[in-house]
Amino acid sequence: MTSIVGVTGGASGIGAAICRELAERGHTVVVTDVDEAGARALAAHLPAAHACALDVTDAAACAHAVAVIEREVGPLTAWVSNAGVSRMAPFLEIDEAQFDFTLDVNLRGLFFASQAAARVMAARKSGCIVNIASMAGKQGRVPFLADYVASKFGVVGLTQAMAFELAPLGIRVNSVCPGFVATDMQVRELEWEARLRGTDPDSVKRQWIADTPMGRLEQPQDVARVVAFLLSPDAAFITGESIAVNGGAFMD
């Protein structure tokens, strides 16, 4: 039976790497993203892939996207909630609009997207969900990202709660906690942090690498391979875990 996997925020960055890795391993991937054109462009270059517009901040849209996948592609086997945003500012300067947006995408959006997927999996008593959290979901010692930290700690806790409740329904739930991942989002964060620290992006990048014992920035593929493992039979008895994939930048 073909494995059908939906990926949120799949048009770029870590999400795109996850889509590519899963497609190369024989999964039928549904690339979902608020950027529908980007999702369709990526899907067009992957074997047996599909694309679907999805704004995860809209709970009804999450349910609709899952229904469309079930109707037009087939029974959903697995789901990867990856969509996320960040913006840097000192804690005392984060306003209500920024806080709400970060939590709306990173936690509320993940909650309702994963919930929609879990509902159809529960009916079949089988499935697997991977939530993308962050190294910032395990430690608060992260500068200028207090709202992001709050959202990702929420993802780690939500993953455990989901795993506990959904295990009797045959659904495994885990999360992945990346570190300093080289994506377009990271380029923006380098510029933001450099400005806030009064330095330059290259200096910040060198510090991030120095903070990583394995001596390099993480690549999106590093995350994607762990997601693929968690969806595989090799991880059949793993649930409720938040797997650190950060080159040793944070060890718990």
C-alpha positions as CSV (number, residue, x, y, z in Angstrom):
1,M,0.0,0.0,0.0
2,T,1.3,3.4,-0.9
3,S,2.2,5.7,2.0
4,I,0.6,9.1,1.7
5,V,2.2,11.9,3.7
6,G,1.0,15.5,4.0
7,V,3.6,18.2,4.9
8,T,2.7,21.7,6.0
9,G,5.0,24.6,5.0
10,G,6.3,22.2,2.4
11,A,7.2,24.7,-0.4
12,S,10.5,25.9,1.0
13,G,13.2,25.4,3.6
14,I,13.0,22.4,5.9
15,G,9.6,21.6,4.6
16,A,10.8,21.3,1.0
17,A,13.7,19.1,2.1
18,I,11.3,16.8,4.0
19,C,9.1,16.6,0.9
20,R,12.1,15.7,-1.3
21,E,13.5,13.1,1.1
22,L,10.2,11.4,1.6
23,A,9.5,11.4,-2.2
24,E,12.9,9.8,-2.9
25,R,12.1,7.1,-0.4
26,G,8.9,6.2,-2.2
27,H,6.2,8.1,-0.2
28,T,3.4,9.9,-2.0
29,V,3.9,13.4,-0.8
30,V,1.3,16.1,-0.6
31,V,3.0,19.5,-0.4
32,T,0.8,22.0,1.5
33,D,1.7,25.6,2.0
34,V,0.1,29.1,2.2
35,D,2.2,29.7,-1.0
36,E,0.2,27.5,-3.3
37,A,2.3,28.4,-6.4
38,G,5.4,27.4,-4.5
39,A,3.8,24.1,-3.4
40,R,2.8,23.3,-6.9
41,A,6.2,24.1,-8.3
42,L,7.9,21.8,-5.9
43,A,5.4,19.0,-6.4
44,A,5.9,19.2,-10.1
45,H,9.5,18.1,-9.7
46,L,8.8,15.2,-7.3
47,P,7.7,11.7,-8.2
48,A,4.0,11.0,-7.5
49,A,3.6,14.3,-5.6
50,H,0.6,16.5,-5.1
51,A,0.1,20.1,-3.9
52,C,-2.6,21.8,-1.8
53,A,-3.0,25.3,-0.6
54,L,-3.2,25.5,3.2
55,D,-3.1,28.3,5.7
56,V,-2.6,26.5,9.0
57,T,-4.0,29.4,11.0
58,D,-7.4,28.5,9.7
59,A,-8.7,25.4,11.5
60,A,-11.5,24.9,9.0
61,A,-8.9,25.0,6.2
62,C,-6.9,22.3,7.9
63,A,-9.9,20.0,8.0
64,H,-10.7,20.8,4.4
65,A,-7.1,20.1,3.2
66,V,-7.1,16.7,4.9
67,A,-10.5,15.9,3.4
68,V,-9.3,16.9,-0.1
69,I,-6.2,14.6,0.3
70,E,-8.4,11.7,1.4
71,R,-10.7,12.2,-1.5
72,E,-8.3,13.0,-4.3
73,V,-5.1,11.2,-3.3
74,G,-6.0,8.5,-0.9
75,P,-5.9,7.5,2.8
76,L,-3.6,9.7,4.8
77,T,-0.8,7.5,6.3
78,A,1.3,10.2,7.9
79,W,1.5,13.9,8.6
80,V,4.3,16.3,9.1
81,S,3.4,19.6,10.8
82,N,6.3,21.8,9.7
83,A,4.9,25.3,9.0
84,G,6.5,27.9,11.2
85,V,7.6,31.6,11.4
86,S,10.0,33.6,13.4
87,R,10.9,37.2,14.0
88,M,13.6,38.6,16.3
89,A,13.1,41.3,18.9
90,P,14.0,41.8,22.6
91,F,11.5,40.4,25.0
92,L,10.5,43.9,26.2
93,E,9.7,45.0,22.6
94,I,7.6,42.1,21.4
95,D,4.1,43.5,20.8
96,E,0.8,41.7,20.9
97,A,0.5,41.4,17.1
98,Q,3.9,39.7,16.8
99,F,3.2,37.4,19.7
100,D,-0.2,36.4,18.4
101,F,1.1,35.8,14.9
102,T,4.0,33.6,16.1
103,L,1.7,31.5,18.3
104,D,-1.0,31.4,15.7
105,V,1.3,29.7,13.1
106,N,3.7,27.8,15.2
107,L,1.4,26.3,17.9
108,R,-2.3,26.9,17.1
109,G,-1.7,26.1,13.4
110,L,0.3,23.0,14.2
111,F,-2.4,21.9,16.7
112,F,-5.3,22.1,14.3
113,A,-3.4,20.7,11.3
114,S,-2.2,17.7,13.3
115,Q,-5.6,17.3,14.8
116,A,-7.3,17.2,11.4
117,A,-4.8,14.5,10.3
118,A,-5.3,12.5,13.5
119,R,-9.0,12.4,13.1
120,V,-8.9,10.5,9.8
121,M,-6.1,8.3,11.1
122,A,-8.1,7.5,14.3
123,A,-10.9,6.1,12.2
124,R,-8.4,3.6,10.7
125,K,-6.5,3.1,14.0
126,S,-3.2,3.7,12.2
127,G,-1.0,6.6,11.5
128,C,2.1,8.6,12.3
129,I,2.5,12.3,13.0
130,V,5.8,14.3,13.2
131,N,5.7,17.9,14.6
132,I,8.6,20.2,13.8
133,A,9.7,21.9,17.1
134,S,13.1,23.4,17.7
135,M,16.2,23.5,19.8
136,A,14.4,26.5,21.2
137,G,11.6,24.2,22.4
138,K,14.0,22.7,24.9
139,Q,15.9,25.7,26.3
140,G,15.0,29.3,26.9
141,R,18.6,30.5,26.5
142,V,17.8,31.9,23.0
143,P,18.2,35.6,22.4
144,F,15.5,37.8,20.9
145,L,13.1,34.9,20.3
146,A,10.9,34.8,23.5
147,D,7.6,34.4,21.5
148,Y,9.2,31.7,19.3
149,V,10.6,29.9,22.4
150,A,7.1,29.9,23.9
151,S,5.6,28.5,20.8
152,K,8.1,25.7,20.4
153,F,8.0,24.7,24.1
154,G,4.3,24.4,23.4
155,V,4.9,22.0,20.5
156,V,7.1,19.7,22.6
157,G,4.4,19.5,25.3
158,L,1.6,19.1,22.7
159,T,3.6,16.3,21.1
160,Q,3.6,14.4,24.4
161,A,-0.1,15.0,25.1
162,M,-1.0,13.8,21.5
163,A,1.2,10.8,21.8
164,F,-0.4,9.8,25.1
165,E,-4.0,10.2,23.9
166,L,-3.5,8.8,20.4
167,A,-1.4,5.7,21.2
168,P,-4.6,3.6,21.9
169,L,-5.8,4.6,18.4
170,G,-2.7,3.3,16.7
171,I,-1.1,6.7,16.1
172,R,2.4,7.5,16.9
173,V,3.4,11.2,17.5
174,N,6.9,12.6,17.8
175,S,8.6,15.9,17.2
176,V,12.0,16.9,15.8
177,C,14.0,19.8,17.3
178,P,16.5,21.3,14.8
179,G,19.3,23.7,15.7
180,F,20.9,26.3,13.4
181,V,19.5,25.2,10.0
182,A,20.8,26.9,6.9
183,T,17.6,28.1,5.2
184,D,16.2,31.4,4.0
185,M,14.6,31.9,7.5
186,Q,18.1,31.6,8.9
187,V,19.5,34.3,6.6
188,R,16.8,36.6,7.9
189,E,17.6,35.7,11.5
190,L,21.4,36.2,11.0
191,E,20.6,39.8,9.8
192,W,18.2,40.4,12.6
193,E,20.5,39.2,15.3
194,A,23.5,41.0,13.8
195,R,21.5,44.3,13.9
196,L,20.3,43.7,17.4
197,R,23.8,42.9,18.6
198,G,25.5,45.7,16.7
199,T,27.6,43.4,14.6
200,D,27.5,41.7,11.2
201,P,25.8,38.5,9.9
202,D,29.1,36.7,9.3
203,S,30.2,37.2,12.9
204,V,26.9,35.8,14.1
205,K,27.2,32.8,11.8
206,R,30.7,32.1,13.1
207,Q,29.3,32.2,16.6
208,W,26.5,29.8,15.7
209,I,29.1,27.4,14.2
210,A,31.3,27.7,17.3
211,D,28.3,26.8,19.4
212,T,27.8,23.6,17.4
213,P,30.3,20.9,18.5
214,M,30.0,19.2,15.1
215,G,31.5,22.3,13.5
216,R,29.0,23.3,10.8
217,L,25.6,24.7,10.3
218,E,22.8,22.2,10.0
219,Q,21.4,21.5,6.6
220,P,17.6,21.0,5.9
221,Q,18.5,17.4,4.8
222,D,19.7,16.6,8.3
223,V,16.2,17.3,9.6
224,A,14.5,15.5,6.7
225,R,16.4,12.3,7.3
226,V,15.3,12.1,10.9
227,V,11.7,12.8,9.9
228,A,11.9,9.9,7.4
229,F,13.2,7.6,10.2
230,L,10.4,8.6,12.5
231,L,7.9,7.7,9.8
232,S,9.5,4.4,9.1
233,P,8.9,0.9,10.6
234,D,12.3,1.3,12.3
235,A,10.6,3.8,14.7
236,A,7.6,1.6,15.3
237,F,7.9,1.7,19.1
238,I,8.9,5.4,19.4
239,T,6.2,7.9,20.5
240,G,6.1,11.1,22.5
241,E,9.7,11.9,21.9
242,S,11.3,15.2,20.8
243,I,14.4,14.2,18.9
244,A,17.3,16.8,19.0
245,V,18.9,17.2,15.6
246,N,21.4,20.0,16.2
247,G,25.0,18.8,16.0
248,G,25.3,19.0,19.7
249,A,24.4,22.7,20.0
250,F,22.1,21.8,22.8
251,M,22.2,18.5,24.7
252,D,19.5,17.3,27.0
